[in-house]
Amino acid sequence: MHYCPTCSAPGGGAVPLVPADDAETASCPSCGVAQPARRMPLLVVSGASGTGKSTVAPLLAAALPECAVFDVDLLLDAVGGDDWLRFRSAWLSVAHGLAQGGRPTVLCGPLIPGHLRELPERAWVGEAHFATLDCPDDVLRSRLMARPGWRRSRHTVDEQIGFARWLRANVRPCFGTVDRPPAAVVDDLATWARGVLAPTAGRGGPDQ
């Protein structure tokens, strides 16, 4: 978070800065001082467990050198436990930090717009755009059942299939991962990402 370097709130606390409409700065509501606080779009490649997010993440990082691409599981150990609010807030802070260097962030993980919308850190990130990786229910079940037990411990197979159905109905665009090489899926995702990031992009509304 950003705080005014010169003002104090009643009681001596810090005064939070407020993001400005220019998406480049934030200002103090008390004295008006402005500081750099760039905000860039956040792209999320969502999907239920087993749809291919971890497979495509490193390939997408190579295909989109202009972005910072992450598998969100990288922060699981650092955050610890199942504190999902802290986990999601941490990724928004990472995205904001990368934006200061001019790089948008792509997160590959089981996120939906409602997971991020009410977090305080959301104000420090630009428009969020979501895409989904998907496969038929029977294929997803087979993939999940083939995993070792520790990879199936957080959610049941039926819960993941239910989540996949929800994403299929509510988050677009949706890219299938059956009978397609990962490189083809990555090509589609890279095309989608560059379309979102283009200055004149009009496709796919933010924060669906």
Backbone as ProteinMPNN parsed JSONL, in Angstrom:
{"seq_chain_A": "MHYCPTCSAPGGGAVPLVPADDAETASCPSCGVAQPARRMPLLVVSGASGTGKSTVAPLLAAALPECAVFDVDLLLDAVGGDDWLRFRSAWLSVAHGLAQGGRPTVLCGPLIPGHLRELPERAWVGEAHFATLDCPDDVLRSRLMARPGWRRSRHTVDEQIGFARWLRANVRPCFGTVDRPPAAVVDDLATWARGVLAPTAGRGGPDQ", "coords_chain_A": {"N_chain_A": [[0.842, -1.19, 0.0], [0.299, 2.365, -0.447], [1.423, 5.281, 1.245], [1.065, 8.61, 2.524], [3.991, 10.58, 2.655], [4.266, 12.749, 4.311], [2.011, 13.473, 5.834], [-0.058, 12.889, 8.766], [-2.531, 10.803, 10.148], [-5.405, 11.388, 12.308], [-4.487, 10.657, 15.601], [-2.039, 9.818, 14.909], [-1.501, 7.923, 12.952], [-0.618, 6.533, 9.677], [-1.444, 8.092, 6.532], [-3.342, 6.808, 4.015], [-2.615, 6.796, 0.513], [-4.531, 7.673, -2.413], [-5.475, 6.021, -5.341], [-5.044, 7.606, -8.49], [-7.006, 8.822, -11.297], [-5.474, 8.742, -13.571], [-4.083, 6.405, -13.749], [-1.405, 6.271, -13.239], [-0.414, 7.532, -11.026], [-0.744, 8.207, -7.443], [-2.481, 9.955, -4.875], [-2.423, 12.048, -1.929], [-5.22, 12.356, 0.15], [-5.338, 14.388, 1.953], [-3.174, 16.401, 1.85], [-2.655, 16.475, -0.846], [-0.326, 15.646, -2.128], [1.42, 13.902, -4.679], [2.423, 10.672, -5.824], [4.377, 8.314, -7.768], [2.497, 5.593, -9.011], [1.919, 3.303, -10.751], [-0.571, 1.602, -12.633], [-1.402, -1.369, -14.202], [-2.971, -3.615, -16.614], [-4.277, -6.721, -15.357], [-3.982, -10.071, -16.106], [-5.654, -13.14, -16.054], [-5.348, -16.566, -16.215], [-7.515, -18.894, -15.76], [-9.011, -21.899, -14.341], [-10.147, -25.169, -13.486], [-8.501, -27.516, -11.253], [-6.321, -29.65, -12.991], [-6.883, -28.915, -15.574], [-4.799, -27.871, -17.032], [-3.25, -25.63, -16.353], [-0.758, -25.408, -14.948], [0.855, -26.702, -16.749], [0.853, -25.044, -19.039], [1.857, -22.642, -18.068], [4.826, -22.163, -17.887], [5.418, -22.275, -20.607], [3.849, -20.24, -21.61], [5.056, -18.081, -20.409], [7.417, -17.943, -21.872], [6.346, -17.364, -24.355], [5.229, -14.879, -24.005], [7.122, -12.561, -23.537], [6.901, -9.903, -22.9], [5.336, -9.751, -20.693], [4.935, -10.628, -17.192], [4.701, -13.817, -16.204], [3.078, -16.123, -14.118], [2.692, -19.176, -12.312], [0.308, -19.472, -9.916], [0.667, -21.105, -7.712], [3.225, -20.832, -6.829], [3.432, -19.151, -4.632], [2.274, -20.476, -2.547], [3.612, -21.882, -0.426], [5.004, -19.764, 0.729], [3.004, -18.078, 1.727], [1.565, -19.813, 3.33], [-0.472, -22.353, 4.849], [-4.065, -22.248, 4.462], [-4.82, -19.632, 3.906], [-6.51, -17.925, 1.991], [-7.329, -15.317, 1.343], [-5.132, -13.753, 2.081], [-3.277, -14.909, 0.378], [-4.287, -14.267, -2.215], [-4.253, -11.486, -2.033], [-1.512, -11.076, -1.843], [-0.654, -11.759, -4.426], [-1.864, -9.711, -5.914], [-0.403, -7.573, -4.947], [2.133, -8.251, -5.917], [1.621, -7.996, -8.662], [1.114, -5.247, -8.813], [3.6, -4.238, -8.047], [5.237, -5.132, -10.176], [4.135, -3.671, -12.23], [5.198, -1.168, -11.816], [7.579, -1.282, -13.09], [6.759, -1.391, -15.658], [5.617, -3.759, -16.637], [2.973, -5.891, -17.372], [1.039, -8.355, -15.548], [0.496, -11.862, -15.704], [-1.47, -14.287, -14.336], [-1.626, -17.684, -13.662], [-3.97, -19.632, -12.472], [-6.543, -20.89, -10.171], [-8.561, -18.678, -10.112], [-11.26, -16.329, -9.799], [-13.277, -13.494, -10.832], [-14.678, -12.578, -8.519], [-13.022, -13.336, -6.427], [-11.101, -11.391, -6.217], [-12.203, -8.864, -6.284], [-13.098, -7.448, -3.958], [-10.868, -7.055, -2.413], [-8.527, -4.987, -0.62], [-6.126, -4.438, -1.978], [-6.858, -4.544, -4.586], [-7.444, -2.063, -5.694], [-5.04, -1.11, -6.575], [-4.321, -2.228, -8.9], [-4.716, -2.503, -12.448], [-7.35, -2.95, -14.932], [-8.836, -6.16, -14.723], [-8.641, -9.129, -16.525], [-10.044, -12.157, -17.607], [-9.484, -15.535, -18.633], [-10.299, -18.937, -19.475], [-9.129, -22.256, -18.984], [-10.129, -25.439, -20.143], [-11.683, -28.71, -20.052], [-13.539, -31.663, -20.98], [-15.837, -33.107, -18.563], [-15.426, -35.869, -18.009], [-12.827, -36.307, -18.864], [-11.459, -34.572, -17.199], [-11.977, -35.728, -14.695], [-10.605, -38.15, -15.019], [-7.964, -37.224, -15.293], [-7.545, -36.042, -12.773], [-7.886, -38.192, -11.011], [-5.692, -39.665, -11.632], [-3.63, -38.407, -10.388], [-1.153, -38.126, -7.735], [-1.949, -38.711, -4.254], [-1.443, -36.455, -2.562], [-1.786, -34.297, -4.224], [-4.452, -34.162, -4.538], [-5.636, -33.357, -2.26], [-6.739, -30.948, -1.333], [-9.214, -30.286, -2.533], [-12.142, -32.108, -3.456], [-12.587, -34.413, -6.198], [-15.129, -34.145, -7.354], [-15.79, -31.564, -6.509], [-13.961, -30.048, -7.993], [-14.829, -30.625, -10.585], [-17.339, -29.442, -10.488], [-16.525, -26.779, -10.178], [-15.227, -26.399, -12.618], [-17.418, -26.552, -14.353], [-18.81, -24.264, -13.565], [-16.991, -22.231, -14.314], [-16.927, -22.698, -17.064], [-19.436, -21.815, -17.801], [-19.439, -19.166, -17.059], [-17.072, -17.658, -17.437], [-15.334, -16.19, -19.965], [-12.894, -15.693, -22.599], [-12.889, -19.242, -23.4], [-10.688, -21.886, -23.47], [-10.058, -24.976, -24.869], [-8.345, -27.943, -23.77], [-7.991, -30.49, -24.664], [-6.882, -33.057, -26.805], [-5.123, -31.357, -28.071], [-1.954, -29.969, -28.622], [0.12, -28.583, -26.013], [1.482, -26.3, -26.978], [-0.212, -25.223, -28.906], [-2.389, -24.391, -27.395], [-1.12, -22.451, -25.877], [-0.435, -20.617, -27.875], [-2.997, -19.652, -28.516], [-3.663, -18.462, -26.061], [-1.664, -16.492, -25.865], [-2.318, -14.871, -28.039], [-4.825, -13.969, -27.205], [-4.036, -12.56, -24.861], [-2.386, -10.519, -25.901], [-4.245, -9.178, -27.427], [-5.918, -8.171, -25.422], [-4.128, -6.461, -24.16], [-3.495, -4.62, -26.104], [-3.639, -1.175, -27.067], [-6.036, -0.407, -28.302], [-7.798, -2.38, -27.735], [-10.925, -3.955, -27.627], [-12.228, -6.168, -26.888], [-13.743, -8.668, -24.764], [-14.794, -7.948, -21.699], [-13.532, -6.294, -18.714], [-12.915, -7.712, -15.433], [-14.932, -9.764, -15.352]], "CA_chain_A": [[0.0, 0.0, 0.0], [1.024, 3.63, -0.494], [1.059, 6.204, 2.315], [1.626, 9.952, 2.384], [5.232, 10.686, 3.42], [4.319, 13.962, 5.148], [0.821, 13.663, 6.663], [-0.431, 11.907, 9.776], [-3.957, 10.731, 10.451], [-5.688, 11.594, 13.735], [-3.932, 9.575, 16.399], [-0.657, 9.602, 14.503], [-1.341, 6.877, 11.956], [-0.294, 6.916, 8.307], [-2.574, 8.45, 5.669], [-3.231, 6.085, 2.743], [-2.815, 7.506, -0.738], [-5.682, 7.246, -3.207], [-5.105, 5.918, -6.753], [-5.588, 8.652, -9.348], [-7.644, 8.346, -12.527], [-4.513, 8.625, -14.673], [-3.477, 5.073, -13.67], [0.05, 6.421, -13.13], [-0.042, 8.147, -9.756], [-1.67, 8.184, -6.314], [-2.353, 11.241, -4.181], [-2.878, 12.124, -0.548], [-6.481, 13.092, 0.24], [-5.197, 15.492, 2.889], [-2.328, 17.491, 1.349], [-2.631, 16.452, -2.301], [0.945, 15.196, -2.686], [1.277, 12.777, -5.602], [3.566, 9.779, -5.977], [4.173, 7.322, -8.836], [1.773, 4.376, -8.615], [1.41, 2.851, -12.043], [-1.467, 0.458, -12.63], [-1.476, -2.022, -15.504], [-3.939, -4.715, -16.607], [-3.963, -8.036, -14.805], [-4.59, -11.144, -16.881], [-5.761, -14.376, -15.28], [-5.695, -17.806, -16.909], [-8.124, -19.69, -14.713], [-9.374, -23.264, -14.694], [-10.131, -26.137, -12.387], [-7.311, -28.372, -11.189], [-6.299, -30.68, -14.016], [-7.192, -28.415, -16.918], [-3.571, -27.583, -17.762], [-2.658, -24.335, -16.027], [0.665, -25.552, -14.627], [1.548, -27.124, -17.967], [1.028, -23.948, -19.986], [2.466, -21.449, -17.465], [6.187, -21.861, -18.347], [5.412, -22.04, -22.052], [3.271, -18.917, -21.827], [6.087, -17.11, -20.017], [8.324, -17.799, -23.01], [5.614, -16.788, -25.489], [4.855, -13.497, -23.686], [8.226, -11.95, -22.797], [6.535, -8.559, -22.46], [4.574, -9.902, -19.452], [5.45, -11.509, -16.141], [3.737, -14.91, -16.127], [3.309, -16.927, -12.924], [1.787, -20.161, -11.744], [0.06, -18.9, -8.589], [1.098, -22.013, -6.648], [4.563, -20.457, -6.37], [3.365, -18.457, -3.347], [1.55, -21.254, -1.537], [4.449, -22.136, 0.749], [5.375, -18.497, 1.359], [1.851, -17.575, 2.475], [1.319, -20.814, 4.359], [-1.834, -22.73, 5.196], [-5.134, -22.005, 3.496], [-5.255, -18.237, 4.043], [-6.663, -17.559, 0.583], [-7.377, -13.858, 1.202], [-3.742, -13.286, 2.111], [-2.655, -15.432, -0.834], [-4.709, -13.458, -3.364], [-3.741, -10.13, -1.825], [-0.082, -11.084, -2.151], [-0.474, -11.73, -5.874], [-2.186, -8.369, -6.397], [0.741, -6.713, -4.62], [3.171, -8.581, -6.888], [1.24, -7.386, -9.941], [1.312, -3.798, -8.716], [5.032, -3.982, -8.055], [5.754, -5.318, -11.536], [3.644, -2.572, -13.069], [6.074, -0.008, -11.67], [8.62, -1.451, -14.092], [6.163, -1.398, -16.987], [5.259, -5.102, -17.094], [1.721, -6.466, -16.88], [1.154, -9.671, -14.931], [-0.425, -12.938, -16.069], [-1.53, -15.294, -13.287], [-2.247, -18.956, -14.027], [-4.447, -20.203, -11.224], [-7.994, -21.025, -10.063], [-9.113, -17.419, -9.617], [-12.421, -15.761, -10.482], [-13.357, -12.065, -10.498], [-15.128, -12.346, -7.148], [-11.927, -13.557, -5.485], [-10.214, -10.229, -6.162], [-12.92, -7.596, -6.388], [-13.262, -6.729, -2.692], [-9.607, -6.946, -1.681], [-7.995, -3.621, -0.635], [-5.052, -4.311, -2.971], [-7.428, -4.501, -5.942], [-7.425, -0.686, -6.184], [-3.709, -0.777, -7.072], [-4.109, -2.981, -10.136], [-5.609, -2.059, -13.506], [-8.447, -3.844, -15.276], [-8.541, -7.592, -14.675], [-9.255, -9.882, -17.622], [-9.99, -13.583, -17.299], [-9.723, -16.585, -19.615], [-10.439, -20.236, -18.807], [-8.74, -23.516, -19.601], [-11.235, -26.348, -19.879], [-11.753, -30.008, -20.703], [-14.784, -32.334, -20.588], [-15.857, -33.609, -17.192], [-14.85, -37.209, -17.88], [-11.377, -36.171, -19.004], [-10.976, -33.933, -15.973], [-12.015, -36.738, -13.64], [-9.518, -39.095, -15.265], [-6.695, -36.557, -14.988], [-7.418, -35.838, -11.335], [-7.745, -39.487, -10.344], [-4.347, -40.186, -11.909], [-2.643, -37.667, -9.609], [-0.861, -38.659, -6.395], [-2.902, -38.275, -3.249], [-1.188, -35.13, -2.002], [-2.269, -33.273, -5.163], [-5.912, -34.167, -4.532], [-6.029, -33.253, -0.859], [-7.432, -29.702, -0.987], [-10.596, -30.301, -3.002], [-12.51, -33.385, -4.032], [-12.728, -34.426, -7.654], [-16.443, -33.602, -7.702], [-15.731, -30.108, -6.332], [-13.25, -29.486, -9.134], [-15.704, -30.722, -11.757], [-18.334, -28.383, -10.322], [-15.867, -25.498, -10.456], [-15.024, -26.333, -14.067], [-18.716, -26.252, -14.974], [-19.112, -22.854, -13.31], [-16.121, -21.428, -15.171], [-17.371, -22.908, -18.443], [-20.655, -21.047, -18.03], [-19.37, -17.771, -16.613], [-15.833, -16.939, -17.753], [-14.943, -16.273, -21.369], [-12.935, -16.847, -23.49], [-12.624, -20.555, -22.847], [-9.799, -22.622, -24.378], [-10.006, -26.393, -24.591], [-6.995, -28.508, -23.664], [-8.052, -31.903, -25.034], [-6.483, -33.353, -28.189], [-4.381, -30.209, -28.598], [-0.653, -29.849, -27.956], [0.205, -27.377, -25.181], [1.932, -25.138, -27.745], [-1.365, -24.631, -29.584], [-3.143, -23.681, -26.362], [-0.334, -21.266, -25.534], [-0.607, -19.66, -28.975], [-4.302, -19.013, -28.332], [-3.599, -17.592, -24.883], [-0.826, -15.333, -26.174], [-3.112, -14.003, -28.916], [-5.815, -13.329, -26.338], [-3.37, -11.606, -23.977], [-1.943, -9.344, -26.666], [-5.445, -8.435, -27.787], [-6.342, -7.435, -24.234], [-3.157, -5.421, -23.816], [-3.396, -3.619, -27.17], [-4.305, 0.065, -26.644], [-7.377, -0.244, -28.868], [-8.554, -3.61, -27.517], [-12.289, -3.77, -27.174], [-12.83, -7.473, -26.647], [-13.673, -9.233, -23.417], [-14.863, -6.94, -20.656], [-12.722, -6.555, -17.528], [-13.562, -8.153, -14.198], [-16.189, -10.386, -15.737]], "C_chain_A": [[0.88, 1.243, 0.0], [0.5, 4.548, 0.611], [1.728, 7.552, 2.078], [2.884, 10.069, 3.239], [5.254, 11.852, 4.401], [3.14, 14.104, 6.107], [0.665, 12.562, 7.702], [-1.937, 11.96, 9.972], [-4.175, 11.066, 11.92], [-5.221, 10.385, 14.549], [-2.526, 9.193, 15.991], [-0.435, 8.533, 13.473], [-1.01, 7.425, 10.584], [-1.568, 7.206, 7.523], [-2.424, 7.711, 4.34], [-3.423, 7.008, 1.543], [-3.988, 6.894, -1.493], [-5.258, 7.15, -4.67], [-5.798, 6.977, -7.598], [-6.155, 8.05, -10.63], [-6.656, 8.143, -13.671], [-3.818, 7.269, -14.726], [-1.955, 5.116, -13.592], [0.485, 6.925, -11.76], [-1.094, 7.85, -8.683], [-1.438, 9.466, -5.529], [-2.897, 11.155, -2.767], [-4.187, 12.902, -0.485], [-6.407, 14.293, 1.163], [-4.41, 16.652, 2.292], [-2.222, 17.528, -0.167], [-1.329, 16.004, -2.923], [0.721, 13.961, -3.549], [2.563, 11.976, -5.673], [3.304, 8.813, -7.135], [3.476, 6.08, -8.283], [1.096, 3.831, -9.869], [0.514, 1.627, -11.875], [-1.597, -0.071, -14.056], [-2.487, -3.156, -15.446], [-3.381, -5.977, -15.959], [-4.703, -9.073, -15.634], [-4.55, -12.422, -16.066], [-6.16, -15.517, -16.205], [-6.195, -18.759, -15.84], [-8.446, -21.096, -15.221], [-9.353, -24.136, -13.46], [-8.803, -26.884, -12.372], [-7.408, -29.444, -12.265], [-6.591, -30.196, -15.419], [-5.958, -27.971, -17.693], [-2.867, -26.299, -17.427], [-1.156, -24.437, -15.762], [1.48, -25.982, -15.836], [1.834, -25.943, -18.876], [1.805, -22.778, -19.405], [3.898, -21.197, -17.945], [6.27, -21.611, -19.84], [4.856, -20.664, -22.369], [4.258, -17.823, -21.437], [7.069, -16.873, -21.161], [7.645, -17.119, -24.192], [5.248, -15.33, -25.272], [5.976, -12.819, -22.905], [7.92, -10.537, -22.304], [5.748, -8.572, -21.145], [5.369, -10.703, -18.431], [4.384, -12.563, -15.899], [4.084, -15.808, -14.942], [2.263, -18.028, -12.793], [1.56, -19.725, -10.299], [0.503, -19.809, -7.45], [2.485, -21.672, -6.108], [4.552, -19.775, -5.004], [2.69, -19.271, -2.251], [2.378, -21.464, -0.272], [4.787, -20.845, 1.487], [4.236, -17.943, 2.212], [1.501, -18.531, 3.608], [-0.154, -21.089, 4.598], [-2.816, -22.487, 4.066], [-5.695, -20.596, 3.667], [-5.387, -17.649, 2.646], [-6.772, -16.056, 0.381], [-5.961, -13.286, 1.171], [-3.01, -13.71, 0.83], [-3.007, -14.569, -2.047], [-4.232, -12.018, -3.238], [-2.264, -10.04, -2.182], [0.145, -11.022, -3.656], [-0.852, -10.372, -6.466], [-1.04, -7.402, -6.101], [1.908, -6.981, -5.566], [2.871, -7.904, -8.225], [1.448, -5.873, -9.917], [2.796, -3.454, -8.742], [5.634, -4.121, -9.436], [5.313, -4.204, -12.465], [4.535, -1.342, -12.955], [7.251, -0.083, -12.636], [8.077, -1.588, -15.499], [5.751, -2.759, -17.508], [3.914, -5.527, -16.517], [1.945, -7.884, -16.391], [0.09, -10.613, -15.481], [-0.346, -13.987, -14.97], [-2.248, -16.528, -13.804], [-2.678, -19.64, -12.734], [-5.955, -20.174, -11.144], [-8.655, -19.803, -9.438], [-10.331, -17.024, -10.439], [-12.531, -14.296, -10.078], [-13.752, -11.797, -9.054], [-14.06, -12.572, -6.101], [-11.116, -12.29, -5.245], [-10.951, -8.92, -5.919], [-12.935, -6.795, -5.096], [-11.969, -6.579, -1.891], [-9.082, -5.513, -1.724], [-6.932, -3.413, -1.714], [-5.578, -4.206, -4.391], [-7.357, -3.1, -6.535], [-6.105, -0.316, -6.838], [-3.339, -1.545, -8.336], [-5.114, -2.494, -11.168], [-6.718, -3.064, -13.771], [-7.99, -5.297, -15.242], [-9.331, -8.308, -15.76], [-9.015, -11.363, -17.38], [-10.215, -14.429, -18.55], [-9.734, -17.911, -18.85], [-9.831, -21.346, -19.645], [-9.773, -24.562, -19.204], [-11.022, -27.687, -20.579], [-13.036, -30.681, -20.247], [-14.681, -32.957, -19.201], [-15.19, -34.974, -17.051], [-13.327, -37.189, -18.003], [-10.786, -35.568, -17.734], [-10.945, -34.942, -14.824], [-10.85, -37.711, -13.791], [-8.171, -38.481, -14.913], [-6.49, -36.432, -13.483], [-7.209, -37.153, -10.595], [-6.363, -40.087, -10.559], [-3.27, -39.479, -11.088], [-2.338, -38.375, -8.29], [-1.788, -38.04, -5.359], [-2.693, -36.858, -2.746], [-1.661, -34.021, -2.927], [-3.788, -33.217, -5.214], [-6.467, -33.87, -3.148], [-6.866, -32.019, -0.555], [-8.909, -29.731, -1.37], [-10.9, -31.671, -3.602], [-12.617, -33.265, -5.552], [-14.056, -33.811, -8.064], [-16.489, -32.084, -7.526], [-15.038, -29.452, -7.518], [-14.087, -29.558, -10.406], [-16.808, -29.667, -11.679], [-17.761, -27.009, -10.622], [-15.643, -25.328, -11.96], [-16.321, -25.99, -14.783], [-19.083, -24.79, -14.773], [-18.278, -21.952, -14.216], [-16.571, -21.501, -16.627], [-18.566, -22.017, -18.776], [-20.478, -19.548, -17.805], [-18.134, -16.991, -17.031], [-15.428, -17.228, -19.193], [-13.769, -15.338, -21.634], [-12.536, -18.13, -22.78], [-11.829, -21.36, -23.872], [-9.721, -24.081, -23.955], [-8.585, -26.918, -24.599], [-6.978, -30.003, -23.973], [-7.704, -32.054, -26.507], [-5.811, -32.156, -28.86], [-3.031, -30.166, -27.896], [-0.609, -28.578, -27.119], [0.62, -26.138, -25.962], [0.774, -24.452, -28.451], [-2.223, -23.848, -28.593], [-2.433, -22.383, -25.994], [-0.445, -20.211, -26.629], [-1.93, -18.92, -28.837], [-4.285, -18.045, -27.154], [-2.774, -16.343, -25.154], [-1.568, -14.351, -27.078], [-4.173, -13.257, -28.11], [-5.168, -12.24, -25.479], [-2.956, -10.347, -24.735], [-3.137, -8.523, -27.146], [-5.963, -7.605, -26.631], [-5.428, -6.246, -23.964], [-3.006, -4.359, -24.894], [-4.176, -2.375, -26.77], [-5.73, 0.198, -27.141], [-8.249, -1.476, -28.617], [-9.96, -3.312, -27.01], [-12.972, -5.07, -26.823], [-12.776, -7.837, -25.181], [-13.67, -8.213, -22.3], [-14.02, -7.309, -19.446], [-13.552, -7.034, -16.367], [-14.924, -8.783, -14.455], [-16.927, -10.935, -14.527]], "O_chain_A": [[2.046, 1.195, 0.391], [-0.7, 4.592, 0.882], [2.816, 7.628, 1.506], [2.867, 9.704, 4.414], [6.156, 11.943, 5.234], [3.265, 14.802, 7.113], [1.182, 11.456, 7.545], [-2.539, 13.033, 9.963], [-3.226, 11.034, 12.704], [-5.527, 9.24, 14.217], [-1.888, 8.356, 16.63], [0.713, 8.243, 13.135], [-1.105, 8.629, 10.346], [-2.629, 6.648, 7.804], [-1.468, 7.965, 3.606], [-4.284, 7.888, 1.554], [-4.384, 5.755, -1.246], [-4.723, 8.122, -5.202], [-6.996, 7.218, -7.443], [-5.831, 6.922, -11.0], [-6.965, 7.448, -14.638], [-3.045, 7.007, -15.648], [-1.291, 4.113, -13.85], [1.644, 6.756, -11.38], [-2.17, 7.323, -8.965], [-0.33, 10.002, -5.518], [-3.723, 10.299, -2.452], [-4.261, 14.01, -1.019], [-7.309, 15.13, 1.163], [-4.918, 17.772, 2.23], [-1.744, 18.517, -0.723], [-1.224, 15.98, -4.149], [-0.067, 13.082, -3.199], [3.658, 12.531, -5.591], [2.15, 8.523, -7.452], [3.829, 5.583, -7.213], [-0.124, 3.893, -10.022], [0.803, 0.732, -11.08], [-1.866, 0.683, -14.991], [-2.832, -3.619, -14.359], [-2.182, -6.253, -16.01], [-5.912, -8.964, -15.841], [-3.531, -12.749, -15.458], [-7.178, -15.446, -16.893], [-5.408, -19.358, -15.107], [-8.185, -21.431, -16.377], [-8.625, -23.867, -12.504], [-8.071, -26.884, -13.361], [-8.454, -30.073, -12.431], [-6.551, -30.984, -16.364], [-6.051, -27.718, -18.894], [-1.956, -25.899, -18.153], [-0.374, -23.647, -16.29], [2.664, -25.662, -15.936], [2.929, -25.837, -19.428], [2.366, -21.986, -20.162], [4.177, -20.082, -18.385], [7.098, -20.822, -20.294], [5.33, -19.994, -23.286], [4.292, -16.762, -22.06], [7.502, -15.745, -21.393], [8.286, -16.386, -24.945], [4.981, -14.61, -26.234], [5.803, -12.527, -21.721], [8.589, -10.029, -21.404], [5.518, -7.519, -20.552], [6.349, -11.368, -18.768], [3.286, -12.246, -15.441], [5.236, -16.208, -14.775], [1.094, -17.831, -13.123], [2.517, -19.617, -9.532], [0.696, -19.336, -6.33], [2.878, -22.164, -5.05], [5.553, -19.814, -4.29], [2.551, -18.787, -1.127], [1.885, -21.244, 0.834], [4.852, -20.824, 2.716], [4.472, -17.401, 3.292], [1.179, -18.1, 4.715], [-0.982, -20.18, 4.556], [-2.463, -22.515, 2.887], [-6.906, -20.391, 3.582], [-4.486, -16.958, 2.169], [-6.347, -15.554, -0.66], [-5.639, -12.439, 0.337], [-2.218, -12.946, 0.277], [-2.125, -14.185, -2.816], [-3.849, -11.4, -4.231], [-1.817, -9.047, -2.756], [1.038, -10.312, -4.117], [-0.222, -9.926, -7.425], [-0.741, -6.52, -6.905], [2.6, -6.048, -5.975], [3.757, -7.314, -8.843], [1.909, -5.292, -10.899], [3.2, -2.487, -9.387], [6.464, -3.302, -9.83], [6.04, -3.834, -13.386], [4.622, -0.554, -13.896], [7.853, 0.939, -12.964], [8.828, -1.867, -16.433], [5.551, -2.914, -18.713], [3.735, -5.523, -15.299], [2.917, -8.537, -16.769], [-1.058, -10.224, -15.696], [0.729, -14.521, -14.7], [-3.357, -16.429, -14.328], [-1.846, -20.163, -11.993], [-6.6, -19.51, -11.955], [-9.24, -19.89, -8.358], [-10.424, -17.343, -11.624], [-11.936, -13.892, -9.079], [-13.217, -10.882, -8.428], [-14.172, -12.054, -4.99], [-10.51, -12.132, -4.185], [-10.368, -7.968, -5.399], [-12.797, -5.572, -5.135], [-11.989, -6.023, -0.792], [-9.178, -4.87, -2.769], [-6.847, -2.334, -2.299], [-4.842, -3.825, -5.301], [-7.224, -2.953, -7.75], [-6.032, 0.669, -7.572], [-2.193, -1.515, -8.784], [-6.232, -2.114, -10.82], [-6.995, -3.928, -12.939], [-6.886, -5.62, -15.681], [-10.539, -8.116, -15.895], [-7.92, -11.772, -16.994], [-11.026, -14.087, -19.411], [-9.242, -17.995, -17.725], [-9.994, -21.377, -20.864], [-10.241, -24.576, -18.066], [-10.284, -27.785, -21.56], [-13.58, -30.303, -19.21], [-13.594, -33.29, -18.728], [-14.468, -35.214, -16.083], [-12.628, -37.952, -17.336], [-9.739, -36.005, -17.256], [-9.976, -34.99, -14.067], [-10.188, -38.054, -12.811], [-7.328, -39.139, -14.304], [-5.398, -36.684, -12.976], [-6.427, -37.209, -9.646], [-5.91, -40.917, -9.77], [-2.116, -39.907, -11.09], [-3.165, -39.135, -7.785], [-2.343, -36.963, -5.577], [-3.662, -36.132, -2.524], [-1.914, -32.908, -2.466], [-4.357, -32.333, -5.854], [-7.648, -34.106, -2.89], [-7.641, -32.038, 0.401], [-9.758, -29.256, -0.615], [-10.025, -32.312, -4.184], [-12.723, -32.171, -6.105], [-14.11, -33.036, -9.02], [-17.149, -31.39, -8.3], [-15.483, -28.408, -7.995], [-14.052, -28.635, -11.22], [-17.168, -29.068, -12.692], [-18.419, -26.173, -11.242], [-15.846, -24.243, -12.505], [-16.311, -25.207, -15.733], [-19.602, -24.144, -15.683], [-18.803, -21.015, -14.816], [-16.593, -20.493, -17.332], [-18.69, -21.526, -19.898], [-21.272, -18.748, -18.3], [-18.15, -15.761, -16.981], [-15.21, -18.378, -19.575], [-13.646, -14.303, -20.98], [-11.931, -18.108, -21.709], [-12.257, -21.498, -25.018], [-9.361, -24.386, -22.818], [-7.727, -26.419, -25.327], [-6.045, -30.705, -23.581], [-8.166, -31.285, -27.351], [-5.922, -31.971, -30.072], [-2.976, -30.316, -26.675], [-1.242, -27.586, -27.482], [0.167, -25.037, -25.652], [0.771, -23.228, -28.584], [-2.725, -22.771, -28.914], [-3.071, -21.344, -25.821], [-0.541, -19.022, -26.327], [-1.987, -17.704, -29.019], [-4.826, -16.943, -27.239], [-3.143, -15.251, -24.721], [-1.457, -13.138, -26.902], [-4.391, -12.063, -28.31], [-5.691, -11.13, -25.381], [-3.161, -9.233, -24.252], [-3.043, -7.3, -27.258], [-6.397, -6.469, -26.821], [-5.886, -5.166, -23.591], [-2.443, -3.297, -24.63], [-5.258, -2.488, -26.194], [-6.555, 0.84, -26.49], [-9.317, -1.61, -29.214], [-10.151, -2.521, -26.086], [-14.159, -5.085, -26.497], [-11.898, -7.39, -24.444], [-12.616, -7.659, -21.986], [-13.809, -8.49, -19.171], [-14.758, -6.793, -16.316], [-15.931, -8.395, -13.862], [-18.013, -11.497, -14.668]]}, "name": "protein", "num_of_chains": 1, "seq": "MHYCPTCSAPGGGAVPLVPADDAETASCPSCGVAQPARRMPLLVVSGASGTGKSTVAPLLAAALPECAVFDVDLLLDAVGGDDWLRFRSAWLSVAHGLAQGGRPTVLCGPLIPGHLRELPERAWVGEAHFATLDCPDDVLRSRLMARPGWRRSRHTVDEQIGFARWLRANVRPCFGTVDRPPAAVVDDLATWARGVLAPTAGRGGPDQ"}
